[in-house]
């Protein structure tokens, strides 16, 4: 009986230690000690002011979006170099857009959302304390739709409203300040 008691005691101790370790390694409970906010808005194609449904919304931190912003800035600088022949700027921009559209889904991101039937989207539970780089793109009969927006710093409990539009000037897409 003494040996059986020792085995039972050892087993109970083993289980208790396992539960304690599991509690210590568990992620914090939602809403307790976490800092988060929401980014929401609309996706709009500028020509005709059409709201676009079923469009992806990629949410990157500035660090995650660095490669995208560097590609955009480099292409912009090449396209606006002195002495370029007419039409070269447009070809460089088109090639850059194609490269960005190819790369965007492959990059690590903070979140991925989708616009609804009215073109609206909402991305909740984003860590606060930083700005975000939002991107949406799609292929349409009129060409590639590419919309980029850098948000202000997201504060705890804040909801930031944005409009993702394809008429943001190319020179502004890579700026993160």
N, C-alpha and C positions, 0 to 999 in steps of 0.2 A: 504494500500500500504506500509506503514511503517513496519508493521508486516511481510509482504511478503519480503521486503528488508532485514530485520533482519534475517529471516530464510535463505535467499539466501546467505547472508554474512557469517552466521554461517556455512552453508554447504560448502562454498568455503574454509573457514578457516580449517574446519575439513579435507577436501580433501588435502589441501596443507600440513597440519601437517602430515597426513598419508604418503604422498609422501616423505617428508623430512625424516621421520623415516625409511621408506623403503630404501632410499638412504644410510642412515647411517648404516643400518644393512646388506647391500648388501656385498657379497664377493668382494675382490679387483678385478679389471679388469685383465684379463689374460695378463701376461707379464709386468704389471706395479707394481713395488715394490715387485715382487716375485723373489725368488732365486730358479732356477731349472736347471736340466740337464737330460741327457739321458744315459742309459746303454744299449748297444747292443752287439751282438756277435753271436756265434754258439753253438749248442749243439752237442757234439761229443762222440760217443761210442768208447773208446780207441782201443778195439780189432777190427781191420779192419779199424779204422779211419772213421767209418760210421757217416755221419751227420744224426741226427734224426729229423724227421718232426712231426708236431702236438704234440709236447711235451709241458707240462705246464712249465712256469717259474714263480716261486714264489719269490717275492721281499720283504724281511723283513729288518727292521732296526736291529741293534744289540740288541736293547732292546726287540723287538718282537721275535727275534730268540734265546733269552737266554735259554729257555727251551730245544730247540733242541740241542744247543751246550752243555748244561749241561748233557743231556742224552747221547750224543755221547762221551763226555769225561769220564763220569762214566763207560760206557760200555767198553771203551778202557782200562781204569785202571783195571777193573775186568778181562778182557781178558788177560792182561799182568801181572797179579799177579804171584808171585813166586809159584812154585809147582803145576801148573795146568797140568792136564793130556793132552796128545796129542789130538788135535781135538776140545778141549773146546773153544779155542780162536775163531775158525771159527763159532761154534754154537752161541757164545755170539754175534759176529758181525752180523750174520744172524738175530737173534732175535731183536737186536737193530735196524737194517735196517727196519725190519717189523714194529716195534713200531714207528720209525720216519715217515715212509710212511703213517701210519695210522694217525699220529698227524698233519703233515704238512698242509693238506687242512683245518683243523679245527682252526688253529691259525689266529689271526688278522695279516694282512699284509699290506704293503704299496701299492703293485701293484701285478697284475697277468697278465702274457702275455702268448704267445704261439709261438712256432717255426713254421715257414712256411714250404713249401715243400722242401726247401733246407737246413733246419735245422737252419735258421737264425731267430733271434728275435730282437726286439727293444722295450724298455720301456722308453717312453719320460715323461717329466714333473715331474720328481722325485725331491722332495725338496733337495736342496744342503746343504753342511756343515756337512755331515756324511758319513760313509761307509755303504754299504749295504751287506746283506747276501742273496745270490741267491741260489735257490734250484730247481732242476728239477728231476723228477723221472717218471719211467714207468715200467710196467711189460712186459717182453719179454719172448720168448721161452727159452732163456738162463738164465733167472732169473730176478732179480730186477736191473734196471738201476737207480743209485742214483748219482747225480752230485751236488757238493757244491762249491761255490766260494765266498770269501769275497773280496769286492772291496776296492780300496783306497777311501779316502774322496772325495765325488763328489763336484766339484766346480761349481759356477754359469756359466751356458752356456756350460759346459763341456760335452763331450760325451766320456764315458769310454767303451772300447772294452774288452770283456771277452770271454773266451772259457769255457763253462761248460762241464767238462769231468768226466767220471766215474773212472778215474785212479788216482785221488788225494789220497795220502796216508791217511789212516784212522786217523792217529795221527795228521794230519793237518786240518781235517774238522772242528774241534771245535775251532780252534785258530782264534781270531779276531784282531790280532795286525799286 
